[in-house]
Amino acid sequence: MNHIDLHMHSMYSLDGEKKVEELLQIAKDSQIHTIAIADHNSTKAYTDLKNIENNEIQVIPAIEVDCTFHGKDFHILGYFIDPFHPVWEEIETRVSNMEKESGLKRLEIIQNKMGIKIDMDHLKQLRPNGVYEAESVCEVALSMPENDENPYLKEFRPGKKHGISPYVDFFWEYCAKGKMAYSPMKFMPMEEIIEIFRSQNAIIS
């Protein structure tokens, strides 16, 4: 039987942690024979893969792209893409620049309007790429005694409403679209992403 996992993220995604070789080892240990590393707006994992000896795990080249359709943001997946096509590097650079700018605006709101203290040295250590997403900001904030009495963080402590998954919940509670610390980004239209996928004969999901 061929066990598969078609939605893995490497360290090149904001919500990923593992190096490519670690993902391959996890797949091997879990008796998964086919995987797809579908990082957010990046195919860098496949450059790493070229330099790794791998004779056991089939890796389907994939990507998960942020896009917009009728004013709403979506993630769209493409499988069997050409991971080395320059269009993916262009998209990654564009999205990364937007994420950096958006993160700084969001950080300003969190600090100035919500009164949450942020140790910037700690945050930069967590995110040396300069993309300060809500989850890392929350992680830093909760680690600081200066924020112990901040009312916005009260329900994100252990044993409280959001104590089980505080970092992700912080995003949905304060930083998602329509929330007080939301900072918009303008992604490519879904139609354009679909055309790119189709030009590479990719399977779209």
N, CA, C and O of each residue as an XYZ file, in Angstrom:
820
protein
N       0.844     -1.190      0.000
C       0.000      0.000      0.000
C       0.881      1.242      0.000
O       1.888      1.298      0.705
N       0.496      2.237     -0.794
C       1.271      3.472     -0.891
C       0.603      4.556     -0.056
O      -0.400      5.138     -0.469
N       1.163      4.825      1.119
C       0.638      5.885      1.970
C       1.157      7.226      1.468
O       2.322      7.347      1.087
N       0.282      8.234      1.469
C       0.661      9.525      0.895
C       0.310     10.672      1.838
O      -0.577     10.555      2.683
N       1.025     11.778      1.673
C       0.709     13.034      2.351
C       0.981     14.142      1.345
O       2.136     14.427      1.027
N      -0.069     14.760      0.849
C       0.055     15.735     -0.234
C      -0.019     17.183      0.242
O      -0.246     18.098     -0.549
N       0.175     17.378      1.549
C       0.128     18.772      2.033
C       1.098     18.935      3.194
O       0.698     19.050      4.352
N       2.391     18.941      2.852
C       3.433     19.141      3.852
C       4.060     20.512      3.665
O       4.149     21.015      2.545
N       4.497     21.120      4.775
C       5.184     22.404      4.731
C       6.588     22.256      5.306
O       6.797     21.574      6.309
N       7.533     22.900      4.658
C       8.902     22.919      5.163
C       9.147     24.243      5.883
O       8.219     25.024      6.096
N      10.390     24.485      6.251
C      10.750     25.716      6.944
C      10.570     26.950      6.059
O      10.673     28.076      6.545
N      10.305     26.752      4.773
C      10.100     27.892      3.884
C       8.680     28.451      3.959
O       8.368     29.452      3.314
N       7.826     27.805      4.745
C       6.502     28.336      5.034
C       6.509     28.919      6.445
O       7.207     28.415      7.325
N       5.729     29.983      6.658
C       5.671     30.588      7.981
C       5.139     29.616      9.020
O       5.470     29.725     10.201
N       4.311     28.661      8.586
C       3.768     27.684      9.522
C       4.486     26.341      9.436
O       3.953     25.317      9.864
N       5.693     26.349      8.885
C       6.510     25.143      8.814
C       7.790     25.310      9.612
O       8.236     26.430      9.858
N       8.380     24.193     10.016
C       9.586     24.242     10.842
C      10.711     23.354     10.315
O      11.883     23.626     10.576
N      10.374     22.308      9.586
C      11.342     21.266      9.262
C      12.114     21.562      7.971
O      11.590     22.147      7.023
N      13.372     21.134      7.976
C      14.152     21.142      6.749
C      13.641     20.027      5.837
O      12.957     19.107      6.286
N      13.981     20.121      4.554
C      13.486     19.140      3.588
C      13.939     17.736      3.958
O      13.149     16.795      3.888
N      15.188     17.581      4.348
C      15.680     16.249      4.697
C      14.954     15.684      5.916
O      14.789     14.470      6.038
N      14.519     16.572      6.820
C      13.762     16.119      7.986
C      12.379     15.627      7.569
O      11.884     14.636      8.108
N      11.753     16.314      6.613
C      10.450     15.873      6.117
C      10.561     14.496      5.457
O       9.692     13.641      5.634
N      11.620     14.296      4.711
C      11.831     12.995      4.073
C      12.005     11.898      5.116
O      11.489     10.792      4.958
N      12.731     12.211      6.174
C      12.947     11.217      7.228
C      11.648     10.923      7.968
O      11.376      9.774      8.317
N      10.846     11.958      8.207
C       9.549     11.764      8.861
C       8.662     10.872      8.000
O       7.994      9.971      8.508
N       8.660     11.128      6.692
C       7.861     10.306      5.780
C       8.330      8.854      5.813
O       7.518      7.930      5.860
N       9.646      8.664      5.789
C      10.203      7.305      5.828
C       9.824      6.602      7.119
O       9.416      5.441      7.105
N       9.959      7.306      8.238
C       9.662      6.710      9.539
C       8.174      6.382      9.672
O       7.796      5.457     10.392
N       7.333      7.151      8.968
C       5.879      6.963      9.042
C       5.365      6.046      7.944
O       4.157      5.858      7.795
N       6.288      5.476      7.176
C       5.939      4.585      6.064
C       5.048      5.293      5.032
O       4.131      4.703      4.462
N       5.353      6.568      4.818
C       4.692      7.338      3.757
C       5.616      7.301      2.545
O       6.796      7.638      2.649
N       5.089      6.899      1.414
C       5.931      6.702      0.239
C       5.842      7.832     -0.784
O       6.724      7.978     -1.630
N       4.776      8.634     -0.706
C       4.594      9.738     -1.644
C       4.192     10.982     -0.877
O       3.241     10.954     -0.097
N       4.918     12.084     -1.095
C       4.587     13.337     -0.425
C       4.591     14.479     -1.436
O       5.142     14.365     -2.531
N       3.966     15.574     -1.039
C       4.071     16.831     -1.784
C       4.410     17.917     -0.782
O       3.682     18.124      0.189
N       5.516     18.610     -1.015
C       5.872     19.754     -0.172
C       5.233     20.972     -0.824
O       5.721     21.490     -1.829
N       4.128     21.418     -0.228
C       3.342     22.514     -0.803
C       3.496     23.747      0.075
O       2.574     24.129      0.797
N       4.661     24.361      0.007
C       4.911     25.543      0.825
C       4.098     26.734      0.346
O       3.680     26.808     -0.810
N       3.889     27.657      1.264
C       3.159     28.877      0.925
C       4.029     29.782      0.040
O       5.058     30.295      0.482
N       3.608     29.965     -1.188
C       4.222     30.935     -2.102
C       5.716     30.714     -2.314
O       6.446     31.665     -2.591
N       6.171     29.492     -2.188
C       7.603     29.221     -2.341
C       7.841     27.800     -2.841
O       7.141     26.861     -2.463
N       8.847     27.670     -3.699
C       9.274     26.338     -4.146
C      10.752     26.097     -3.805
O      11.397     25.243     -4.412
N      11.278     26.840     -2.848
C      12.680     26.698     -2.474
C      13.011     25.292     -1.981
O      14.149     24.839     -2.107
N      12.033     24.611     -1.426
C      12.279     23.263     -0.922
C      12.800     22.355     -2.024
O      13.565     21.429     -1.752
N      12.397     22.607     -3.260
C      12.797     21.726     -4.358
C      14.226     21.992     -4.816
O      14.859     21.124     -5.417
N      14.733     23.187     -4.536
C      16.156     23.444     -4.755
C      16.968     22.653     -3.743
O      17.995     22.065     -4.083
N      16.508     22.641     -2.504
C      17.176     21.837     -1.468
C      17.128     20.356     -1.833
O      18.105     19.629     -1.654
N      15.982     19.922     -2.347
C      15.784     18.505     -2.650
C      16.796     18.005     -3.687
O      17.189     16.839     -3.656
N      17.217     18.878     -4.598
C      18.172     18.494     -5.639
C      19.503     18.051     -5.038
O      20.246     17.283     -5.650
N      19.797     18.541     -3.836
C      21.086     18.244     -3.206
C      20.986     17.172     -2.130
O      21.917     16.976     -1.350
N      19.846     16.478     -2.092
C      19.637     15.439     -1.085
C      19.461     14.093     -1.784
O      18.675     13.965     -2.723
N      20.187     13.114     -1.322
C      20.023     11.776     -1.877
C      18.705     11.188     -1.382
O      18.489     11.048     -0.178
N      17.831     10.848     -2.320
C      16.511     10.347     -1.959
C      16.083      9.293     -2.969
O      15.743      9.611     -4.109
N      16.102      8.045     -2.542
C      15.708      6.947     -3.425
C      14.443      6.230     -2.946
O      14.006      5.253     -3.553
N      13.866      6.725     -1.857
C      12.749      5.997     -1.255
C      11.417      6.740     -1.309
O      10.363      6.108     -1.390
N      11.449      8.064     -1.265
C      10.219      8.847     -1.167
C       9.955      9.567     -2.495
O      10.799     10.318     -2.984
N       8.783      9.328     -3.060
C       8.385     10.083     -4.250
C       7.891     11.451     -3.798
O       7.015     11.551     -2.938
N       8.456     12.503     -4.380
C       8.069     13.862     -4.005
C       7.405     14.538     -5.211
O       8.031     14.728     -6.254
N       6.142     14.891     -5.048
C       5.392     15.579     -6.103
C       5.600     17.081     -5.923
O       5.263     17.623     -4.870
N       6.150     17.764     -6.931
C       6.371     19.206     -6.783
C       5.050     19.962     -6.698
O       4.158     19.784     -7.527
N       4.944     20.808     -5.681
C       3.678     21.498     -5.428
C       3.940     22.863     -4.797
O       5.058     23.176     -4.387
N       2.881     23.660     -4.732
C       2.935     24.964     -4.089
C       1.538     25.350     -3.643
O       0.551     24.958     -4.266
N       1.452     26.121     -2.563
C       0.183     26.678     -2.089
C       0.277     28.194     -2.196
O       1.083     28.823     -1.510
N      -0.546     28.772     -3.054
C      -0.420     30.191     -3.386
C      -1.579     30.993     -2.798
O      -2.739     30.593     -2.891
N      -1.244     32.121     -2.196
C      -2.263     33.060     -1.736
C      -2.809     33.818     -2.938
O      -2.046     34.249     -3.802
N      -4.125     33.980     -2.993
C      -4.736     34.690     -4.104
C      -6.045     35.325     -3.647
O      -6.498     35.101     -2.524
N      -6.641     36.113     -4.522
C      -7.877     36.819     -4.213
C      -8.937     36.477     -5.251
O      -8.653     36.406     -6.446
N     -10.166     36.267     -4.776
C     -11.288     35.998     -5.672
C     -12.527     36.695     -5.120
O     -12.974     36.416     -4.008
N     -13.062     37.597     -5.912
C     -14.248     38.362     -5.515
C     -14.076     39.040     -4.149
O     -14.975     39.025     -3.309
N     -12.896     39.631     -3.959
C     -12.642     40.391     -2.746
C     -12.287     39.580     -1.519
O     -12.112     40.144     -0.439
N     -12.176     38.260     -1.662
C     -11.821     37.408     -0.533
C     -10.510     36.685     -0.818
O     -10.198     36.373     -1.967
N      -9.747     36.422      0.242
C      -8.450     35.764      0.098
C      -8.603     34.247      0.222
O      -9.355     33.746      1.058
N      -7.869     33.534     -0.633
C      -7.917     32.077     -0.652
C      -6.507     31.516     -0.797
O      -5.573     32.227     -1.168
N      -6.372     30.227     -0.496
C      -5.167     29.463     -0.810
C      -5.543     28.482     -1.909
O      -6.562     27.798     -1.819
N      -4.719     28.417     -2.944
C      -4.972     27.476     -4.029
C      -3.721     26.630     -4.239
O      -2.604     27.144     -4.281
N      -3.930     25.340     -4.369
C      -2.817     24.394     -4.474
C      -2.630     23.937     -5.907
O      -3.596     23.707     -6.634
N      -1.373     23.809     -6.300
C      -1.040     23.265     -7.605
C      -0.052     22.122     -7.454
O       0.953     22.252     -6.756
N      -0.339     20.992     -8.113
C       0.506     19.802     -8.035
C       1.099     19.471     -9.401
O       0.485     19.733    -10.436
N       2.294     18.895     -9.392
C       3.050     18.570    -10.607
C       3.413     19.850    -11.370
O       3.381     19.893    -12.600
N       3.755     20.880    -10.606
C       4.210     22.131    -11.210
C       5.668     21.992    -11.629
O       6.322     20.996    -11.320
N       6.171     23.005    -12.338
C       7.605     23.133    -12.591
C       8.158     24.006    -11.474
O       8.030     25.228    -11.545
N       8.765     23.429    -10.451
C       9.166     24.216     -9.283
C      10.312     25.193     -9.554
O      10.601     26.065     -8.736
N      10.962     25.036    -10.717
C      12.104     25.895    -11.026
C      11.753     26.991    -12.035
O      12.630     27.722    -12.497
N      10.483     27.098    -12.369
C      10.064     28.174    -13.261
C      10.218     29.513    -12.523
O       9.842     29.613    -11.355
N      10.762     30.533    -13.182
C      11.020     31.819    -12.500
C       9.773     32.503    -11.949
O       9.889     33.379    -11.093
N       8.599     32.130    -12.413
C       7.379     32.781    -11.928
C       7.193     32.571    -10.433
O       6.645     33.439     -9.753
N       7.643     31.423     -9.905
C       7.451     31.153     -8.481
C       8.353     32.025     -7.626
O       7.957     32.458     -6.544
N       9.560     32.285     -8.101
C      10.445     33.187     -7.357
C       9.889     34.603     -7.368
O       9.989     35.321     -6.373
N       9.297     35.008     -8.499
C       8.685     36.331     -8.587
C       7.534     36.460     -7.596
O       7.407     37.472     -6.908
N       6.701     35.430     -7.529
C       5.565     35.449     -6.598
C       6.057     35.457     -5.155
O       5.532     36.193     -4.319
N       7.071     34.633     -4.864
C       7.595     34.583     -3.503
C       8.142     35.940     -3.073
O       7.886     36.385     -1.954
N       8.886     36.594     -3.945
C       9.450     37.909     -3.619
C       8.348     38.929     -3.393
O       8.410     39.714     -2.447
N       7.342     38.920     -4.251
C       6.234     39.870     -4.137
C       5.479     39.675     -2.829
O       5.199     40.639     -2.116
N       5.152     38.423     -2.519
C       4.391     38.140     -1.297
C       5.231     38.432     -0.059
O       4.724     38.978      0.921
N       6.506     38.074     -0.098
C       7.386     38.320      1.046
C       7.485     39.803      1.360
O       7.443     40.196      2.526
N       7.616     40.628      0.330
C       7.689     42.076      0.539
C       6.392     42.606      1.137
O       6.413     43.471      2.014
N       5.260     42.083      0.659
C       3.970     42.498      1.218
C       3.840     42.064      2.667
O       3.345     42.816      3.506
N       4.289     40.839      2.961
C       4.189     40.318      4.325
C       5.032     41.139      5.291
O       4.619     41.376      6.427
N       6.208     41.574      4.853
C       7.064     42.403      5.700
C       6.385     43.733      6.006
O       6.339     44.166      7.157
N       5.858     44.378      4.962
C       5.196     45.667      5.137
C       3.941     45.525      6.001
O       3.701     46.328      6.903
N       3.154     44.501      5.712
C       1.932     44.267      6.482
C       2.250     43.948      7.936
O       1.560     44.413      8.843
N       3.297     43.153      8.156
C       3.681     42.783      9.511
C       4.077     43.976     10.357
O       3.758     44.032     11.545
N       4.772     44.932      9.753
C       5.176     46.132     10.479
C       3.972     46.988     10.840
O       3.909     47.550     11.934
N       3.017     47.087      9.921
C       1.796     47.852     10.206
C       0.992     47.184     11.315
O       0.475     47.857     12.206
N       0.888     45.856     11.257
C       0.162     45.107     12.279
C       0.849     45.258     13.636
O       0.190     45.419     14.663
N       2.177     45.203     13.623
C       2.947     45.340     14.860
C       2.714     46.709     15.499
O       2.621     46.829     16.721
N       2.621     47.723     14.666
C       2.365     49.075     15.174
C       1.010     49.145     15.875
O       0.891     49.765     16.932
N      -0.001     48.520     15.300
C      -1.333     48.495     15.913
C      -1.298     47.747     17.238
O      -1.852     48.207     18.236
N      -0.640     46.585     17.240
C      -0.576     45.756     18.451
C       0.124     46.506     19.587
O      -0.284     46.416     20.745
N       1.169     47.237     19.247
C       1.909     47.960     20.270
C       1.187     49.225     20.714
O       1.055     49.480     21.911
N       0.719     50.018     19.753
C       0.192     51.342     20.077
C      -1.284     51.336     20.465
O      -1.682     52.070     21.369
N      -2.098     50.527     19.802
C      -3.530     50.531     20.090
C      -3.936     49.501     21.141
O      -4.902     49.696     21.879
N      -3.179     48.397     21.196
C      -3.507     47.347     22.161
C      -2.605     47.398     23.390
O      -2.849     46.709     24.381
N      -1.560     48.221     23.313
C      -0.672     48.398     24.457
C       0.142     47.173     24.817
O       0.551     47.013     25.967
N       0.381     46.304     23.845
C       1.147     45.085     24.082
C       2.631     45.362     23.841
O       3.010     45.861     22.781
N       3.451     45.043     24.809
C       4.894     45.250     24.691
C       5.515     44.128     23.870
O       5.139     42.964     24.010
N       6.472     44.485     23.011
C       7.142     43.503     22.164
C       8.652     43.681     22.268
O       9.173     44.769     22.024
N       9.346     42.619     22.626
C      10.807     42.600     22.638
C      11.267     42.352     21.202
O      11.209     41.226     20.709
N      11.723     43.411     20.538
C      12.067     43.300     19.125
C      13.267     42.406     18.880
O      13.352     41.760     17.835
N      14.193     42.356     19.821
C      15.338     41.457     19.646
C      14.871     39.999     19.620
O      15.350     39.202     18.814
N      13.938     39.661     20.503
C      13.380     38.316     20.547
C      12.616     38.021     19.264
O      12.752     36.939     18.691
N      11.812     38.983     18.811
C      11.018     38.787     17.596
C      11.926     38.599     16.374
O      11.663     37.744     15.528
N      12.979     39.390     16.288
C      13.910     39.268     15.158
C      14.654     37.931     15.201
O      15.013     37.376     14.163
N      14.879     37.425     16.411
C      15.520     36.114     16.544
C      14.600     35.011     16.022
O      15.049     34.069     15.369
N      13.301     35.143     16.322
C      12.332     34.161     15.845
C      12.116     34.265     14.345
O      11.960     33.251     13.664
N      12.107     35.486     13.830
C      11.827     35.722     12.413
C      12.920     36.589     11.790
O      12.698     37.768     11.515
N      14.107     36.005     11.564
C      15.213     36.776     10.985
C      14.947     37.247      9.566
O      15.653     38.121      9.064
N      13.935     36.680      8.907
C      13.599     37.116      7.550
C      12.806     38.420      7.530
O      12.529     38.964      6.461
N      12.441     38.922      8.712
C      11.746     40.201      8.778
C      10.252     40.123      8.556
O       9.584     41.154      8.481
N       9.710     38.908      8.449
C       8.262     38.732      8.306
C       7.699     38.456      9.698
O       7.841     37.351     10.222
N       7.063     39.458     10.290
C       6.571     39.339     11.660
C       5.093     38.983     11.647
O       4.231     39.853     11.771
N       4.811     37.700     11.497
C       3.416     37.252     11.458
C       2.850     37.222     12.870
O       3.592     37.206     13.851
N       1.533     37.216     12.956
C       0.833     37.381     14.232
C       1.230     36.321     15.253
O       1.343     36.625     16.441
N       1.443     35.083     14.813
C       1.741     34.003     15.737
C       3.049     34.246     16.497
O       3.117     34.026     17.706
N       4.082     34.698     15.788
C       5.360     34.967     16.453
C       5.268     36.180     17.370
O       5.876     36.206     18.440
N       4.509     37.178     16.950
C       4.302     38.358     17.796
C       3.639     37.947     19.105
O       4.030     38.408     20.178
N       2.637     37.080     19.013
C       1.954     36.602     20.218
C       2.903     35.792     21.100
O       2.883     35.928     22.323
N       3.727     34.959     20.487
C       4.684     34.161     21.260
C       5.606     35.054     22.076
O       5.858     34.785     23.251
N       6.110     36.114     21.455
C       6.983     37.050     22.154
C       6.219     37.770     23.259
O       6.703     37.896     24.384
N       5.025     38.237     22.925
C       4.229     39.004     23.888
C       3.928     38.198     25.145
O       4.039     38.710     26.259
N       3.546     36.928     24.962
C       3.190     36.095     26.105
C       4.396     35.739     26.969
O       4.237     35.377     28.135
N       5.590     35.838     26.411
C       6.799     35.506     27.174
C       7.279     36.659     28.046
O       8.209     36.494     28.836
N       6.648     37.831     27.909
C       7.134     39.032     28.587
C       6.291     39.359     29.815
O       5.078     39.534     29.702
N       6.920     39.444     30.987
C       6.193     39.803     32.213
C       5.477     41.149     32.103
O       4.471     41.381     32.773
N       5.998     42.026     31.259
C       5.381     43.356     31.095
C       3.954     43.279     30.569
O       3.185     44.232     30.696
N       3.601     42.128     29.971
C       2.264     41.975     29.409
C       1.324     41.152     30.291
O       0.218     40.811     29.872
N       1.762     40.835     31.505
C       0.973     39.953     32.362
C      -0.424     40.500     32.635
O      -1.369     39.725     32.787
N      -0.566     41.796     32.699
C      -1.861     42.398     33.036
C      -2.576     42.967     31.817
O      -3.617     43.610     31.956
N      -2.036     42.740     30.637
C      -2.700     43.295     29.453
C      -4.009     42.550     29.197
O      -4.002     41.326     29.065
N      -5.131     43.266     29.125
C      -6.440     42.592     28.977
C      -6.603     41.847     27.658
O      -7.368     40.886     27.585
N      -5.887     42.279     26.602
C      -6.009     41.612     25.308
C      -5.379     40.217     25.318
O      -5.694     39.380     24.472
N      -4.497     39.978     26.272
C      -3.810     38.684     26.338
C      -4.356     37.771     27.430
O      -3.896     36.640     27.585
N      -5.326     38.257     28.178
C      -5.835     37.510     29.332
C      -6.303     36.108     28.965
O      -5.978     35.147     29.664
N      -7.069     35.976     27.867
C      -7.650     34.685     27.502
C      -6.686     33.773     26.740
O      -7.070     32.690     26.298
N      -5.427     34.216     26.587
C      -4.440     33.422     25.849
C      -3.436     32.744     26.792
O      -2.451     32.145     26.359
N      -3.719     32.861     28.082
C      -2.868     32.229     29.083
C      -3.287     30.775     29.299
O      -4.419     30.409     28.983
N      -2.392     29.941     29.834
C      -2.752     28.541     30.115
C      -4.001     28.443     30.986
O      -4.139     29.157     31.979
N      -4.899     27.556     30.602
C      -6.126     27.355     31.359
C      -7.259     28.279     30.975
O      -8.380     28.121     31.457
N      -6.978     29.257     30.101
C      -8.003     30.195     29.668
C      -8.589     29.755     28.322
O      -8.214     28.715     27.779
N      -9.505     30.556     27.800
C     -10.257     30.199     26.593
C      -9.364     29.824     25.426
O      -9.624     28.842     24.731
N      -8.308     30.603     25.208
C      -7.413     30.359     24.068
C      -6.062     29.783     24.503
O      -5.071     29.893     23.781
N      -6.035     29.175     25.676
C      -4.773     28.704     26.220
C      -4.180     27.494     25.531
O      -2.982     27.242     25.657
N      -4.994     26.736     24.800
C      -4.489     25.527     24.147
C      -3.695     25.865     22.890
O      -2.628     25.297     22.657
N      -4.212     26.787     22.081
C      -3.511     27.196     20.847
C      -3.479     28.714     20.767
O      -4.111     29.307     19.893
N      -2.744     29.345     21.679
C      -2.790     30.811     21.794
C      -2.280     31.566     20.579
O      -2.829     32.611     20.229
N      -1.236     31.055     19.928
C      -0.640     31.818     18.840
C      -1.576     31.893     17.635
O      -1.788     32.965     17.070
N      -2.127     30.754     17.253
C      -3.057     30.727     16.123
C      -4.334     31.486     16.473
O      -4.859     32.242     15.656
N      -4.825     31.281     17.685
C      -6.051     31.967     18.098
C      -5.860     33.480     18.143
O      -6.788     34.236     17.856
N      -4.659     33.917     18.501
C      -4.369     35.352     18.518
C      -4.579     35.946     17.130
O      -5.144     37.029     16.979
N      -4.113     35.216     16.123
C      -4.320     35.697     14.744
C      -5.806     35.843     14.443
O      -6.249     36.895     13.983
N      -6.582     34.785     14.704
C      -8.005     34.821     14.355
C      -8.782     35.820     15.200
O      -9.760     36.404     14.735
N      -8.354     36.014     16.420
C      -9.086     36.914     17.316
C      -8.814     38.390     17.022
O      -9.704     39.228     17.160
N      -7.575     38.705     16.614
C      -7.198     40.113     16.477
C      -6.660     40.525     15.107
O      -6.697     41.707     14.763
N      -6.156     39.562     14.315
C      -5.422     39.942     13.110
C      -6.064     39.478     11.806
O      -5.601     39.847     10.726
N      -7.120     38.680     11.890
C      -7.811     38.247     10.677
C      -8.582     39.423     10.067
O      -8.729     40.475     10.689
N      -9.059     39.225      8.869
C      -9.769     40.290      8.159
C     -10.959     40.775      8.988
O     -11.767     39.984      9.474
N     -11.041     42.100      9.132
C     -12.125     42.699      9.891
C     -11.828     42.891     11.366
O     -12.608     43.530     12.073
N     -10.691     42.340     11.855
C     -10.325     42.460     13.260
C      -9.481     43.709     13.484
O      -9.018     44.333     12.530
N      -9.286     44.066     14.739
C      -8.689     45.359     15.071
C      -7.235     45.504     14.614
O      -6.799     46.619     14.327
N      -6.484     44.424     14.540
C      -5.083     44.513     14.114
C      -4.878     43.970     12.703
O      -3.772     43.573     12.337
N      -5.947     43.955     11.917
C      -5.841     43.460     10.541
C      -5.053     44.445      9.687
O      -5.275     45.655      9.740
N      -4.135     43.908      8.905
C      -3.349     44.709      7.967
C      -3.451     44.052      6.598
O      -2.880     42.982      6.390
N      -4.167     44.668      5.655
C      -4.479     44.002      4.382
C      -3.276     43.840      3.466
O      -2.329     44.626      3.490
N      -3.353     42.783      2.654
C      -2.389     42.563      1.584
C      -3.166     42.300      0.301
O      -4.248     41.713      0.329
N      -2.618     42.727     -0.800
C      -3.292     42.563     -2.082
C      -2.607     41.460     -2.873
O      -1.547     41.671     -3.463
N      -3.226     40.274     -2.882
C      -2.658     39.138     -3.577
C      -3.090     39.119     -5.045
O      -3.986     39.856     -5.458
N      -2.433     38.259     -5.816
C      -2.792     38.111     -7.223
C      -4.197     37.539     -7.353
O      -4.634     36.775     -6.492
N      -4.905     37.897     -8.412
C      -6.225     37.298     -8.636
C      -6.116     35.789     -8.842
O      -5.156     35.303     -9.441
N      -7.103     35.060     -8.343
C      -7.108     33.617     -8.484
C      -7.026     33.192     -9.950
O      -6.377     32.201    -10.283
N      -7.688     33.951    -10.816
C      -7.693     33.604    -12.232
C      -6.281     33.575    -12.809
O      -5.962     32.720    -13.635
N      -5.432     34.514    -12.371
C      -4.057     34.559    -12.874
C      -3.257     33.353    -12.384
O      -2.477     32.768    -13.136
N      -3.458     32.986    -11.111
C      -2.752     31.825    -10.569
C      -3.181     30.561    -11.299
O      -2.352     29.706    -11.612
N      -4.474     30.446    -11.569
C      -4.969     29.272    -12.290
C      -4.350     29.178    -13.673
O      -4.006     28.087    -14.127
N      -4.207     30.312    -14.345
C      -3.589     30.311    -15.673
C      -2.130     29.877    -15.613
O      -1.649     29.171    -16.499
N      -1.435     30.298    -14.572
C      -0.043     29.870    -14.399
C       0.012     28.357    -14.199
O       0.827     27.666    -14.810
N      -0.867     27.857    -13.337
C      -0.920     26.413    -13.118
C      -1.214     25.663    -14.435
O      -0.574     24.659    -14.750
N      -2.163     26.159    -15.166
C      -2.556     25.486    -16.411
C      -1.412     25.510    -17.417
O      -1.236     24.552    -18.171
N      -0.638     26.582    -17.441
C       0.483     26.665    -18.372
C       1.547     25.630    -18.057
O       2.369     25.296    -18.910
N       1.531     25.116    -16.815
C       2.496     24.081    -16.414
C       1.833     22.700    -16.299
O       2.418     21.755    -15.770
N       0.619     22.616    -16.800
C      -0.137     21.342    -16.777
C      -0.272     20.795    -15.362
O      -0.216     19.585    -15.141
N      -0.450     21.695    -14.418
C      -0.560     21.291    -13.025
C      -1.988     20.836    -12.697
O      -2.951     21.220    -13.360
N      -2.089     20.015    -11.662
C      -3.390     19.651    -11.108
C      -3.727     20.672    -10.040
O      -2.924     20.921     -9.141
N      -4.909     21.264    -10.129
C      -5.287     22.373     -9.259
C      -6.259     21.887     -8.190
O      -7.191     21.134     -8.474
N      -6.029     22.325     -6.970
C      -6.907     21.936     -5.871
C      -7.197     23.159     -4.996
O      -7.922     23.052     -4.007
